[in-house]
Amino acid sequence: MNTEQPPKILLAHGGGGRLTDQLIRQHILPKIKNDTIAELADAAKLNLSSPQVCFSTDSYVVKPLFFNGGDIGKLAVCGTINDLAVSGAKPVALSLSLIIEEGLEISLLDKILSSAAAAARENNVLIVAGDTKVVELGAADKLFINTAGIGVRLTGVDLGLDKLAVGDKVLLSGTIGDHGMTIISQRQDIKFQTEIQSDCAALAELTCSILENTNGVKFMRDPTRGGLAATLNEIVAGSNKAIEISEVDIPVNLPVLAAAEMLGFDVLNIANEGKFVAIVSPDSAEQALGICKEHPLGRDAAIIGRVIEATQAPLVELITKIGGRRIVQMPYGRELPRIC
């Protein structure tokens, strides 16, 4: 009986037979092995420390699959961890489901699975369930990943837009635009003198530290698709408060800013995959900022603005470097498709 795996994914790998079993046992399980997933049950059994649970799901279709600073596997794990983290939860477990196009090299799949598993281990999160489907050549673009995540809400943490008040500070955990400009530069094979790298990273350790050591965090969100502009506009729309931000206080890596300007992008609209925005009470803002700056993922953090009263419709207003003002609008569409 031939048990050797072919070098590329075949439609038969999704058929539920011998090749499916070999793919799972020889390539998937060894990468994400733990006692829960090893049972190969239809549902994972989890022992949670609290009845207050946060649940999230997401899908990842990034192009290219590998980029400077990460890949679709790392991105899928970190992205789902971040959705739980900014909801005030400590991530516990994930599912990881694969939609694979016929013809994908199994060696590439191995690299992606290893990367996903490493990201989960580094953040003390178990991958406890999953699924594998194979579609015909041309029906997808190599690999799509779907995830779902469960986290335990931190004691005493209750975030919400209804808690915002005039005078609250807007805290940004680091530089913006790194991920989106990395993706577009690699997709178009654009070379810059200074290498640009995605900020793809899991934020739970940092967000938990802030939430456990300060009392003034009102709301958190990670500015992914649509960037900082979309996130702030979502905040003002949901709170009926206005926000004023200062351009000089927004941290941006100079090569990213130069690349965005050269290609005609507004850096405020560019996606991020390792940053968060927090609305914090004035008396807790400096403490939260200090915790950020002591962590590797928050060393470029800054207070970039404040919540103000909305005189008419709630808006996001930017004070420019030369002292002028402009309205930061919700991006009309997604300037960079398939960035996550």
C-alpha positions as CSV (number, residue, x, y, z in Angstrom):
1,M,0.0,0.0,0.0
2,N,1.5,3.4,-1.0
3,T,1.4,5.8,1.9
4,E,3.6,8.5,0.4
5,Q,2.0,11.9,0.1
6,P,2.0,13.5,-3.4
7,P,3.9,16.8,-3.5
8,K,0.8,18.9,-4.2
9,I,-2.7,19.0,-3.0
10,L,-5.1,16.9,-5.0
11,L,-8.9,17.0,-5.1
12,A,-8.8,13.6,-3.4
13,H,-7.2,15.3,-0.3
14,G,-10.7,16.7,0.3
15,G,-12.6,13.6,-0.3
16,G,-12.6,12.2,3.2
17,G,-10.7,9.1,2.3
18,R,-7.1,7.8,2.7
19,L,-5.4,11.0,1.3
20,T,-7.5,13.2,3.7
21,D,-6.5,11.0,6.6
22,Q,-2.8,11.2,5.6
23,L,-3.0,14.9,5.2
24,I,-4.4,15.4,8.6
25,R,-2.2,12.9,10.4
26,Q,1.1,13.5,8.6
27,H,0.9,17.3,8.1
28,I,-1.7,19.0,10.2
29,L,-1.8,17.2,13.5
30,P,2.0,17.2,14.0
31,K,2.1,21.0,13.7
32,I,-0.7,21.8,16.1
33,K,-0.6,18.7,18.3
34,N,-2.4,18.9,21.7
35,D,-4.5,16.6,23.7
36,T,-7.8,18.2,22.7
37,I,-7.3,18.2,18.9
38,A,-5.7,14.8,19.0
39,E,-9.1,13.2,19.7
40,L,-10.3,14.3,16.2
41,A,-13.7,14.7,17.7
42,D,-16.5,16.6,15.9
43,A,-16.4,19.2,18.7
44,A,-13.7,20.2,21.1
45,K,-14.3,20.0,24.9
46,L,-13.0,23.0,26.7
47,N,-12.6,23.7,30.5
48,L,-13.0,27.4,30.9
49,S,-12.2,29.4,34.1
50,S,-15.1,31.8,33.7
51,P,-18.7,31.7,32.4
52,Q,-18.1,35.1,30.7
53,V,-16.9,34.1,27.3
54,C,-16.1,36.1,24.2
55,F,-16.4,34.5,20.8
56,S,-15.1,35.7,17.4
57,T,-14.7,34.4,13.9
58,D,-12.8,35.6,10.8
59,S,-11.6,34.6,7.4
60,Y,-8.2,35.2,5.8
61,V,-7.6,35.6,2.1
62,V,-4.3,37.6,2.1
63,K,-2.3,37.8,-1.1
64,P,0.6,36.9,-1.2
65,L,0.5,34.0,1.2
66,F,4.0,34.9,2.5
67,F,5.0,38.5,3.2
68,N,7.7,40.4,5.1
69,G,6.9,39.9,8.7
70,G,4.4,37.0,8.4
71,D,2.2,34.7,6.4
72,I,-1.4,33.7,6.2
73,G,-1.0,31.2,9.0
74,K,0.5,33.7,11.5
75,L,-2.0,36.3,10.4
76,A,-5.0,34.1,10.9
77,V,-3.9,33.2,14.5
78,C,-2.8,36.7,15.5
79,G,-5.9,38.3,13.9
80,T,-8.3,36.2,15.8
81,I,-6.4,36.6,19.1
82,N,-6.5,40.4,18.6
83,D,-10.3,40.4,18.0
84,L,-10.7,38.7,21.4
85,A,-8.0,40.8,23.1
86,V,-9.6,44.2,22.2
87,S,-12.9,42.8,23.5
88,G,-11.4,42.6,27.0
89,A,-10.8,38.8,26.9
90,K,-7.8,36.5,27.4
91,P,-7.8,34.2,24.4
92,V,-8.0,30.5,25.2
93,A,-8.7,28.4,22.1
94,L,-9.0,28.7,18.3
95,S,-10.3,26.6,15.4
96,L,-8.4,26.7,12.1
97,S,-10.1,25.6,8.9
98,L,-8.4,25.4,5.6
99,I,-9.9,25.9,2.1
100,I,-7.1,24.7,-0.2
101,E,-6.9,25.0,-4.0
102,E,-5.9,21.9,-5.9
103,G,-2.2,22.2,-6.8
104,L,-0.9,23.9,-3.7
105,E,2.5,22.5,-2.8
106,I,2.3,20.6,0.4
107,S,5.7,22.0,1.5
108,L,4.1,25.5,1.5
109,L,1.2,24.2,3.5
110,D,3.6,22.7,6.0
111,K,5.3,26.1,6.4
112,I,2.1,27.9,6.9
113,L,0.8,25.4,9.5
114,S,4.1,25.6,11.3
115,S,3.8,29.4,11.4
116,A,0.2,29.2,12.7
117,A,1.2,26.7,15.4
118,A,4.2,28.8,16.5
119,A,2.0,31.9,16.8
120,A,-0.5,30.0,18.9
121,R,2.1,28.5,21.2
122,E,3.8,31.9,21.7
123,N,0.5,33.3,22.9
124,N,-0.6,30.3,25.1
125,V,-3.6,29.6,22.8
126,L,-4.6,26.1,21.7
127,I,-5.8,25.2,18.2
128,V,-8.5,22.7,19.2
129,A,-10.6,22.2,16.1
130,G,-10.5,22.5,12.4
131,D,-11.6,21.4,9.0
132,T,-10.0,20.9,5.5
133,K,-11.7,21.4,2.2
134,V,-10.1,21.2,-1.3
135,V,-11.5,23.0,-4.3
136,E,-10.7,22.7,-8.0
137,L,-7.8,24.5,-9.6
138,G,-8.9,28.1,-10.3
139,A,-11.8,28.0,-7.8
140,A,-9.7,29.7,-5.1
141,D,-6.2,31.4,-4.8
142,K,-4.0,28.7,-3.3
143,L,-5.3,28.9,0.3
144,F,-8.0,30.6,2.4
145,I,-8.2,30.1,6.2
146,N,-11.2,30.5,8.5
147,T,-10.8,30.8,12.2
148,A,-13.0,31.0,15.3
149,G,-11.7,32.0,18.7
150,I,-12.9,31.8,22.3
151,G,-11.6,33.9,25.2
152,V,-12.4,34.4,28.8
153,R,-13.5,37.9,29.8
154,L,-11.1,39.5,32.3
155,T,-12.6,40.1,35.7
156,G,-14.2,43.5,36.1
157,V,-13.6,44.5,32.5
158,D,-16.7,45.8,30.6
159,L,-15.8,47.8,27.5
160,G,-18.3,49.6,25.4
161,L,-18.9,52.7,23.3
162,D,-21.6,53.8,25.6
163,K,-18.9,54.5,28.3
164,L,-17.1,57.2,26.3
165,A,-17.1,60.7,27.8
166,V,-15.9,64.1,26.6
167,G,-12.2,64.5,27.6
168,D,-11.3,60.8,27.2
169,K,-8.0,60.3,25.5
170,V,-7.3,58.3,22.3
171,L,-4.4,56.0,22.7
172,L,-2.7,54.3,19.7
173,S,-0.4,51.4,20.5
174,G,2.1,52.1,17.7
175,T,2.9,53.0,14.1
176,I,0.2,52.8,11.5
177,G,0.2,51.5,7.9
178,D,3.0,48.9,8.2
179,H,0.9,45.9,7.2
180,G,-1.0,47.4,4.3
181,M,2.0,49.0,2.7
182,T,4.0,45.8,3.0
183,I,1.4,43.8,1.2
184,I,1.0,46.2,-1.6
185,S,4.7,46.6,-2.1
186,Q,5.2,42.8,-2.3
187,R,2.2,42.3,-4.5
188,Q,3.4,44.9,-7.0
189,D,7.1,43.9,-6.5
190,I,8.0,47.5,-5.5
191,K,11.4,47.9,-3.9
192,F,12.1,50.6,-1.4
193,Q,15.5,51.7,-0.1
194,T,14.4,50.8,3.4
195,E,12.6,47.5,3.9
196,I,9.0,47.7,5.0
197,Q,7.7,45.0,7.3
198,S,4.2,44.0,8.4
199,D,3.3,44.6,12.0
200,C,1.5,41.2,12.2
201,A,1.5,40.3,15.9
202,A,-0.8,39.1,18.7
203,L,-1.7,41.8,21.2
204,A,-3.3,39.9,24.0
205,E,-0.4,40.0,26.4
206,L,-0.3,43.8,26.1
207,T,-4.0,44.4,26.2
208,C,-4.4,42.1,29.3
209,S,-1.6,44.0,31.0
210,I,-3.3,47.3,30.5
211,L,-6.8,46.1,31.4
212,E,-5.5,44.4,34.5
213,N,-3.5,47.3,35.8
214,T,-5.6,50.3,34.9
215,N,-9.3,51.1,35.5
216,G,-9.9,53.8,32.9
217,V,-10.0,51.9,29.6
218,K,-13.4,52.5,28.0
219,F,-13.1,50.8,24.6
220,M,-10.6,49.0,22.4
221,R,-10.5,48.1,18.7
222,D,-7.8,46.9,16.3
223,P,-7.6,49.1,13.2
224,T,-7.4,46.5,10.5
225,R,-9.2,47.0,7.1
226,G,-9.9,50.7,6.6
227,G,-7.1,51.6,9.0
228,L,-7.2,54.2,11.7
229,A,-9.7,56.3,9.8
230,A,-12.3,53.6,9.6
231,T,-11.8,52.6,13.3
232,L,-12.2,56.2,14.6
233,N,-15.3,56.8,12.4
234,E,-16.8,53.6,13.8
235,I,-16.2,54.9,17.3
236,V,-17.8,58.3,16.7
237,A,-20.8,56.7,14.9
238,G,-21.4,54.2,17.8
239,S,-20.8,56.7,20.6
240,N,-22.4,59.9,19.2
241,K,-19.3,61.7,20.4
242,A,-16.7,63.5,18.1
243,I,-13.0,62.8,18.1
244,E,-10.1,65.2,17.5
245,I,-6.7,63.9,16.6
246,S,-3.3,65.5,16.0
247,E,-1.3,64.6,12.9
248,V,2.0,65.3,14.6
249,D,1.2,62.8,17.4
250,I,0.3,59.9,15.1
251,P,3.3,57.5,14.9
252,V,4.2,56.5,11.4
253,N,7.4,54.8,10.2
254,L,9.0,57.2,7.6
255,P,9.5,54.6,4.9
256,V,5.8,53.6,5.2
257,L,4.7,57.3,5.0
258,A,7.0,57.8,2.0
259,A,5.6,54.7,0.3
260,A,2.0,55.7,0.9
261,E,2.6,59.2,-0.5
262,M,4.4,57.9,-3.5
263,L,1.6,55.4,-4.3
264,G,-1.2,57.9,-3.6
265,F,-2.5,56.3,-0.4
266,D,-3.7,58.1,2.8
267,V,-1.8,56.4,5.6
268,L,-4.8,56.8,7.9
269,N,-6.7,54.4,5.6
270,I,-4.0,51.7,5.5
271,A,-4.6,48.4,7.3
272,N,-2.7,47.3,10.5
273,E,-2.4,43.8,12.0
274,G,-0.6,44.4,15.3
275,K,-2.0,47.7,16.7
276,F,-5.0,48.8,18.8
277,V,-6.8,52.0,19.5
278,A,-8.0,52.5,23.1
279,I,-10.3,55.2,24.5
280,V,-9.0,55.9,28.0
281,S,-10.1,58.2,30.8
282,P,-7.9,61.3,31.3
283,D,-6.7,60.1,34.7
284,S,-5.6,56.7,33.4
285,A,-4.2,57.7,30.0
286,E,-0.6,58.2,31.0
287,Q,-0.5,55.0,33.0
288,A,-1.9,53.0,30.1
289,L,0.7,54.7,27.8
290,G,3.5,53.8,30.2
291,I,2.4,50.1,30.2
292,C,2.4,50.2,26.4
293,K,5.9,51.7,26.1
294,E,7.3,49.0,28.4
295,H,6.1,46.3,26.0
296,P,7.9,45.5,22.7
297,L,4.6,45.8,20.8
298,G,3.9,49.2,22.3
299,R,7.1,51.1,22.4
300,D,5.9,53.6,19.7
301,A,2.6,54.1,21.5
302,A,1.2,57.6,21.7
303,I,-1.8,59.6,22.8
304,I,-3.0,61.0,19.5
305,G,-6.2,62.8,20.4
306,R,-9.3,63.2,22.6
307,V,-13.0,62.8,22.7
308,I,-15.0,66.0,22.2
309,E,-18.6,67.0,22.2
310,A,-20.3,66.6,18.8
311,T,-21.9,69.9,17.9
312,Q,-23.7,68.4,14.9
313,A,-23.1,65.0,13.4
314,P,-20.3,63.2,15.2
315,L,-17.1,63.5,13.2
316,V,-13.4,62.7,13.3
317,E,-11.3,65.9,12.9
318,L,-7.6,66.0,12.2
319,I,-5.4,68.9,13.3
320,T,-2.7,69.0,10.5
321,K,1.0,69.5,10.9
322,I,0.6,73.2,9.8
323,G,-2.3,73.8,12.2
324,G,-5.2,73.4,9.8
325,R,-8.1,71.1,10.2
326,R,-9.7,68.5,8.0
327,I,-12.4,65.9,8.5
328,V,-11.2,62.3,8.5
329,Q,-13.9,60.5,6.6
330,M,-14.8,56.8,6.6
331,P,-13.0,55.2,3.6
332,Y,-15.5,54.8,0.8
333,G,-14.2,51.3,0.0
334,R,-11.2,49.1,0.7
335,E,-8.2,50.7,-1.0
336,L,-6.2,47.5,-0.7
337,P,-8.3,44.3,-1.2
338,R,-7.1,41.0,0.2
339,I,-4.7,42.4,2.8
340,C,-5.9,40.0,5.5
